């Protein structure tokens, strides 16, 4: 392998949210979605060169930045983006807020599909819109626990909704929605004039034979308004560099997004993020992702194997992202209390499913070394065993 994912730098004492926010000694943090892997040299080298320049003033995205985005998504995902459709921003969560402000009025309904990334809830509420949940349905796919969309309910909700926030790959459910599923979504949204905001921040973290399809490529076929949100930050472990893109081909909506982005200083860019994105979206970036996804899938299989003897727990199928989703509804304790017990007694920090809109689940971050996954998954198994037998 070209990249060493077994090597984990010491992150404690670096003001790391993941490792330093909770002060408990010997705690293994598997909660917030950032990776422990050191960024590869092709990213570090451009950052070091920029540091050596010594001046870090206000910066803008130059032509090479836009071309990097255009080339990457054209080559990798057959998505042909025009320069004028790209709005560089500092982060995706405030970008969601800006998009909602651009397309929605107060009290408009916005559909989400729980369990889903919790920041969607805040963005909708802060926009004074009404959150409408189209709960995902539990199913079995090739013997693995998974989710599917409830399209009958989705269409009913679209009849009086303004917007739908799609998450693909889905956090925390681990789904990579198929082209057929996205076609159904587009058909329903077009029929009822519902605008799609598609959060695709995990789009390069796709396991095995699964394939990511940009929602915008489907929406274009149906002449449907779709705003896409993407960033290299999750895929290449550079969230602290704060760089992302809103991509929108509707000129009027784009003008509104730009106006709101400027109003809330979302368009102020980190100079390091600008150059890091261009390094990520290169041939070396593709090599990194190939090895990274293979490593994450191995970690997932290790976790699943170590928990396999617990009949009360099921690890859901991982198609995308580095976030495992564990069903603990039969354990006999609510998920928030499970997380508390695991942290206090077993030194593991996880997220509860309630945070994402579905009780009884745990979210487990796989993006760390195999040795940490082995230790943590064994501790999780023993911790859950103690709860089950009480």
Secondary structure, 3 states (H helix, E strand, C coil): CCCCCCCECCCCCCCCHHHHCCCCCCCEECCCCCCCECCCHHHHHHHHHHHHHCCCCCECCCHHHHHHHHHHHHHHHCCCCCHHHEEEECCHHHHHHHHHHHHCCCCCEEEECCCCCCHHHHHHHHCCCEEEECCCEEEEECCEEEEECCHHHHHHHHCCCCEEEEECCCCCCCCCCCHHHHHHHHHHHHHCCCEEEEECCCCCCECCCCCCCCHHHHHHHCCCCEEEEECCHHHHCCHHHCCEEEEECCHHHHHHHHHHHHHCCCCCECHHHHHHHHHHCCHHHHHHHHHHHHHHHHHHHHHHHHHCCCCCCEECCCCECCEEEEECCCCCCCHHHHHHHHHHHHCEECEEHHHHCCCCEEEEECCCCHHHHHHHHHHHHHHHHHHHHC
